[in-house]
């Protein structure tokens, strides 16, 4: 079984596109295609029901902290109960990120990104004491493209390649802090989902971050002020008689020039900062995918589809290619990865253990030693139908006997 360090588990194919791709493969009869399509529908329905339950659990945990809630709760939680729900929310959100194939970005990685100056020439300073809790998750570590103009190229457009995260999710709770002002809700938990975020601009997304004047600009501003101040002191000490004769007003000219140059440096920085802030705002308008409760719905849908894709791929290739002897998990893993690259041109690190665990849980594969075999598609449909029927047991609370496989 091949191991990759440069591939991710996420399969970037819509479930419907994946099913159609598999149905177009040669060697399948019309009956096989019809049954496999039904199989995919039942797998999708099964996971949709299970993930609906997960969504309700997440929404219940998030309800006391949702800043956009339009409803009220008749039950007031104690401080202990609220803390318990907060812990549960962060734990469940971490589970969701894992199912959607996001990677947790630890504090050290965030700090390393913060230490890199943005390609637009500015850096941010983040005070982590602003956060009571903060977790960052990413997916899709790749190269992106940005357009910019430089004065020494006569402001012609040029394309830059820079490392980006295709998806970035944040979950955070703030605490009262002077950087946030008085109007920020520190009782809420904020959820954010972005796309195509340059790594070096990660800190731009964090509340309370402040733009820092570049070192060269600070050097110019401080140097001009100190140099001018030194010049005035020197003139006063060497030409004291002039001061006594015509008064201090003789030095207003140099003072005004120094202050003017300093103001020019400061104003230039403020203009650059304002321009960049506007550029960032316009960019995030198109890069922001969802907020707060909408993030839960968005990511649950992605996680659900990912579960279905893994189960469908694992079953299909065992059913169509493994034969009576079956395959080991390593053989199945390598074959699926090679087929995805051949058929769709995508390179992934398929989560074989997770996929096989799903198929065993659904009871649509058998295991003999270290080899797996798919049940015939007709039997797999019977098992999935029995599973679905037994989700709802109102008139007959006792589970029915599972089909003979």
C-alpha angles and dihedrals in degrees: 000000000000118000120208130196095183098053133077131218094236114108107213097208128105111243093239091050091050093051092049090048092054093045090057093060115113124253099047120120121220088255092052091050093050093049093045091051089052089047091055091048092053092046089051092048092049094052092041090058093047093047091048087062090049090051092053091051091050093047090051091052092047098045097088091051103039108122091196098050114139093189133073130221121230089207120075113209122222119236090257093050091048092051090049091053090047091053090046091050094053091045094050091045089054089052090051092051090052092051090049089051097247121151122227112241108214125215094260092056090050091051091049090053090049091055092061116088114234117255086244089067102255134102133203130224115214124196108205091197085078088074128072087188132359132176126175125196128186139186132186109037101198146125120279134186130238132181123225142157127229124199094226088058090053089256093291115156117260131184119235126197114212136163113266140176109234090207131020127180126190130193115183145158120202131213127210108283138161091239093061101052126219102290099064117109106234094176093064131082113226123211120194132180122192138174133217098008116173110235092231090056096052094110091056088075095056120095116243095026115145129206114242124215109244115255094246092053091048089049092051093047095046093040094052092048096047093042092051093045090051091050092053093048090049092051092048093051096043098040103034091144090062090054091050093045103045101013135235093301089083088074097054091092096059091039092053091048092051094046090046092053091047091049090050090055092047094045091048090054092048091050091050090048093050092047091050093046090053090048090050092048092050091047095049090049087071097032098053108097102177146341137219115324090009089063090061092053092045096050095040088056091050093047091049092052091047091053090050093048092052094047093046094049094046094050096042096055094043090049098045104033114016096073126193094318093054127206137272117243090255092053092049092046094052093045094051093048091049092047094049089052092046098044103033105017093238127131116211138160098235115218096230098170091052093047094050091047088056092050092048091048090053088047094229097123133051128216126213111181105311095336126097128206129187119234113238110278092246090056091044089054091052091052094048091047090051091049091051094048091052095055087080117047107165104128094028109032093179114087114249120242109272116245119271106258 
